[in-house]
Amino acid sequence: MNQTESRNTPNRVITLITDFGMEDPYVGMMKGVVLSAAPGTVIVDITHTISPYAYQEALMAAVSTIPCFAAGTVHVVVVDPGVGGDRRIVGIEWPDTTVVLAPDNGIPEGVIAQLPGVCRVIEIVNPAYFRHPVHATFHGRDIFAPVAAALATGVPLSDMGPAFSPGDLTASLIPSVRELASGGFEGGVQGIDRFGNLITTIPETLLLNIQTAGDGCCIRIGDVCIDALSDTFSSKPVGDLVAYPGSRGWLEIAVNQGRADERLGAGIGTRVVVQRLGRV
């Protein structure tokens, strides 16, 4: 591609997920670095209100939003309590050139586990693409932002460092889904939204294996059994628990106009089981 063609090619979209909040200038500083290096880039703020250090929330936000964007988008996830330490910064790339940049603290492994497709994993170590001097406490500005800008303008991810096996990534510790010998599936809570709804790791596609035509089911969390799947919140009276296939593609548990997390005393990692009635 010649220089004229490169200038006429739109930059790739960049999305941002952080725990920086909006009270401080950190997000704006990252955007300034991106736009200085890649003018005209579209930057989409997914959320900056992830609870401080809560990589599980960031992981859920990432896997929920990545499928909504076009191929080739660069997704930047900076929830990084290990910043400046010996944790790696990782780039994940799929064949459609979609890229995720994140610290190796469970986010990359969780993204790969929940999003289909073969991918490659690169350690981001090439200082030629960093902002200098690199400050040990703000890699979001000095590494993530300039690397994302370079990728947005067409620099290949392979220029950023060596590839390594996805199996060497830090485990996410998000509850995996397993089939039970007694029938059904076991998973866990992977996130809680601002309404107190519990987002589980159980894909809605598995619910079809449980609630076949005419069959009932039990969604058990702790000592509570929700004895049917619903289509929406209003399927149950105000104040009642409701289980339903959520818009993100997973089983969710809510209280109609209330908070399921408080009602059930549930948090990230709480066990959730879905079984046919008669086998619980």
SULTA-V930711 format. One record per residue. N is the residue number from 1. RES is the residue in one small letter. SS is DSSP state (a for helix, b for strand, c for the rest). OMEGA is omega in degrees with one decimal (* if undefined). D_CENTER is the distance of its C-alpha to the mean C-alpha in Angstrom with 2 decimals. Layout:
n: (N N)
res: (RES RES)
ss: (SS SS)
omega: (OMEGA OMEGA)
d_center: (D_CENTER D_CENTER)
This chain:
n: (1 2 3 4 5 6 7 8 9 10 11 12 13 14 15 16 17 18 19 20 21 22 23 24 25 26 27 28 29 30 31 32 33 34 35 36 37 38 39 40 41 42 43 44 45 46 47 48 49 50 51 52 53 54 55 56 57 58 59 60 61 62 63 64 65 66 67 68 69 70 71 72 73 74 75 76 77 78 79 80 81 82 83 84 85 86 87 88 89 90 91 92 93 94 95 96 97 98 99 100 101 102 103 104 105 106 107 108 109 110 111 112 113 114 115 116 117 118 119 120 121 122 123 124 125 126 127 128 129 130 131 132 133 134 135 136 137 138 139 140 141 142 143 144 145 146 147 148 149 150 151 152 153 154 155 156 157 158 159 160 161 162 163 164 165 166 167 168 169 170 171 172 173 174 175 176 177 178 179 180 181 182 183 184 185 186 187 188 189 190 191 192 193 194 195 196 197 198 199 200 201 202 203 204 205 206 207 208 209 210 211 212 213 214 215 216 217 218 219 220 221 222 223 224 225 226 227 228 229 230 231 232 233 234 235 236 237 238 239 240 241 242 243 244 245 246 247 248 249 250 251 252 253 254 255 256 257 258 259 260 261 262 263 264 265 266 267 268 269 270 271 272 273 274 275 276 277 278 279 280)
res: (m n q t e s r n t p n r v i t l i t d f g m e d p y v g m m k g v v l s a a p g t v i v d i t h t i s p y a y q e a l m a a v s t i p c f a a g t v h v v v v d p g v g g d r r i v g i e w p d t t v v l a p d n g i p e g v i a q l p g v c r v i e i v n p a y f r h p v h a t f h g r d i f a p v a a a l a t g v p l s d m g p a f s p g d l t a s l i p s v r e l a s g g f e g g v q g i d r f g n l i t t i p e t l l l n i q t a g d g c c i r i g d v c i d a l s d t f s s k p v g d l v a y p g s r g w l e i a v n q g r a d e r l g a g i g t r v v v q r l g r v)
ss: (c c a a a a a a c c c c c b b b b b c c c c c c c a a a a a a a a a a a a c c c c c b b b b b c c c c c c c a a a a a a a a a a a a a a c c c c c b b b b b c c c c c c c c c c b b b b b b c c c c b b b b b c c c a a a a a a a a c c c c b b b b b c c c a a a c c c c c c c c c a a a a a a a a a a a a a a c c c c a a a a c c b b c a a a c c c c c c c c c b b c c c c c b b b b b b b b c c c c c b b b b b b a a a a c c c c c c c c c b b b b b c c b b b c c b b c c a a a c c c c c b b b b b c c c c b b b b b b c c b c a a a a a c c c c c c b b b b b b c c c c)
omega: (178.8 -173.5 178.8 178.4 -179.3 -179.3 -177.8 179.6 -179.4 174.6 176.3 177.0 174.5 173.3 -178.4 170.0 178.7 171.5 -173.6 -173.7 -179.3 -178.8 -176.1 -174.5 -170.4 179.9 178.7 178.0 176.6 -179.7 177.9 178.0 179.4 -174.1 174.8 -178.1 -175.3 -178.0 177.5 179.0 173.7 178.8 -178.0 175.9 175.2 174.5 172.1 -177.7 169.1 177.2 -177.6 174.8 -172.9 -177.2 179.6 176.7 180.0 178.0 -179.9 177.9 -178.2 -176.0 176.4 -171.7 -177.6 -179.7 -179.7 -175.6 -179.1 173.8 178.0 178.0 176.2 -177.2 -177.2 -179.0 -177.8 166.9 -155.3 179.5 178.5 -176.1 179.2 178.9 -175.3 176.2 179.3 163.9 -167.5 168.6 176.3 180.0 175.5 -178.6 178.2 177.8 169.3 -177.6 169.1 172.4 -177.8 171.0 -179.4 -179.2 -177.8 -179.5 -178.8 -179.5 179.8 177.6 -178.9 -178.4 -172.5 178.3 -173.6 172.1 176.4 -180.0 172.5 -176.2 -177.5 171.3 -175.9 -175.5 -174.7 -175.7 178.9 -178.5 179.5 170.3 -175.5 -2.8 177.6 179.0 -173.7 -177.3 -179.3 176.4 175.5 179.1 -166.2 177.6 -175.8 -175.3 -179.7 176.5 177.3 178.8 178.9 178.4 -178.4 -179.1 171.4 175.9 -179.5 179.2 -178.0 177.6 -172.1 -179.6 -175.5 173.6 172.8 -173.5 173.7 179.1 179.3 178.5 175.1 -178.6 -175.7 -177.4 172.2 -176.6 176.4 179.4 176.9 177.8 -178.6 179.2 -178.5 -176.6 179.0 -175.2 175.6 174.4 -180.0 178.4 178.3 -179.8 178.7 -178.9 -172.8 177.1 -176.7 177.1 -179.1 177.1 -176.1 176.0 -175.7 -178.4 -179.9 178.7 178.9 179.5 178.3 177.8 -177.8 -175.7 175.0 -174.6 176.7 -179.2 169.8 177.5 176.9 170.8 -173.2 174.2 -171.5 179.7 -174.8 175.2 172.2 -163.1 176.7 170.4 179.1 178.1 -175.5 -175.5 -174.2 173.6 179.1 178.0 176.2 179.7 179.8 172.7 179.3 175.1 -171.4 171.8 -175.7 -177.5 178.6 177.2 178.9 171.2 176.4 179.1 -176.1 165.7 179.3 -178.2 176.2 -176.7 179.5 -179.2 179.6 -179.4 -172.7 -176.1 -173.7 175.5 178.8 -178.2 179.2 -176.0 176.4 -179.2 175.0 -179.4 171.8 174.1 -176.7 178.8 -176.2 *)
d_center: (33.67 36.16 35.53 36.49 34.02 31.24 32.04 32.03 28.65 25.87 23.17 19.67 17.25 14.99 11.98 11.35 8.94 11.20 13.02 16.26 17.37 19.94 23.11 23.27 23.57 20.75 18.58 21.86 22.84 19.84 20.58 24.22 23.68 21.74 24.41 27.23 26.26 25.10 26.95 25.92 22.28 20.19 17.50 15.09 13.84 10.62 11.16 13.12 13.67 11.08 13.66 15.25 13.98 11.38 8.76 7.67 7.14 5.24 2.89 3.50 4.00 2.57 3.59 5.89 7.28 7.79 10.44 12.14 13.23 16.17 16.51 16.95 14.49 13.48 9.98 10.54 8.43 11.25 11.09 13.95 16.61 18.19 18.96 22.36 22.57 22.52 18.79 17.96 16.03 14.53 14.24 12.99 14.93 15.55 19.09 18.40 17.72 14.10 12.90 9.95 11.52 10.41 12.63 13.30 12.59 10.38 7.14 8.88 10.40 7.58 6.17 9.91 10.65 8.76 9.54 13.33 15.71 17.44 16.07 17.57 16.50 18.40 19.16 19.56 23.10 25.35 26.80 28.28 25.05 24.53 26.04 29.01 29.76 26.37 26.02 24.75 22.87 21.24 19.52 17.26 20.53 22.44 20.17 16.75 18.46 21.47 19.73 17.45 20.77 22.53 20.08 20.33 24.08 24.21 24.29 23.01 20.24 22.93 24.90 22.45 23.32 23.84 21.83 21.21 20.23 16.66 18.45 19.10 15.57 15.05 14.02 10.93 13.35 11.16 14.04 14.65 16.66 20.33 23.36 26.16 29.77 30.92 28.83 25.39 22.03 20.50 16.92 15.57 13.75 10.09 10.02 12.80 13.08 15.99 18.39 18.01 16.66 15.17 12.21 13.02 11.94 15.01 14.66 17.17 18.96 20.13 21.69 24.18 25.41 26.21 27.57 30.03 32.73 34.63 32.74 31.37 28.55 27.56 24.14 24.88 23.15 25.54 29.00 27.99 28.15 27.02 29.43 28.03 25.06 25.29 24.28 23.57 24.16 27.78 28.63 29.47 31.69 30.42 29.49 28.83 25.79 24.13 21.78 20.46 18.13 15.42 14.58 10.98 12.85 13.02 15.99 16.07 18.90 20.46 23.85 25.50 25.76 24.88 22.26 21.38 19.96 23.39 25.44 24.07 23.44 20.00 17.07 13.97 15.47 18.28 19.67 19.82 22.35 23.28 26.84 29.79 32.40 35.21 33.10 31.52)
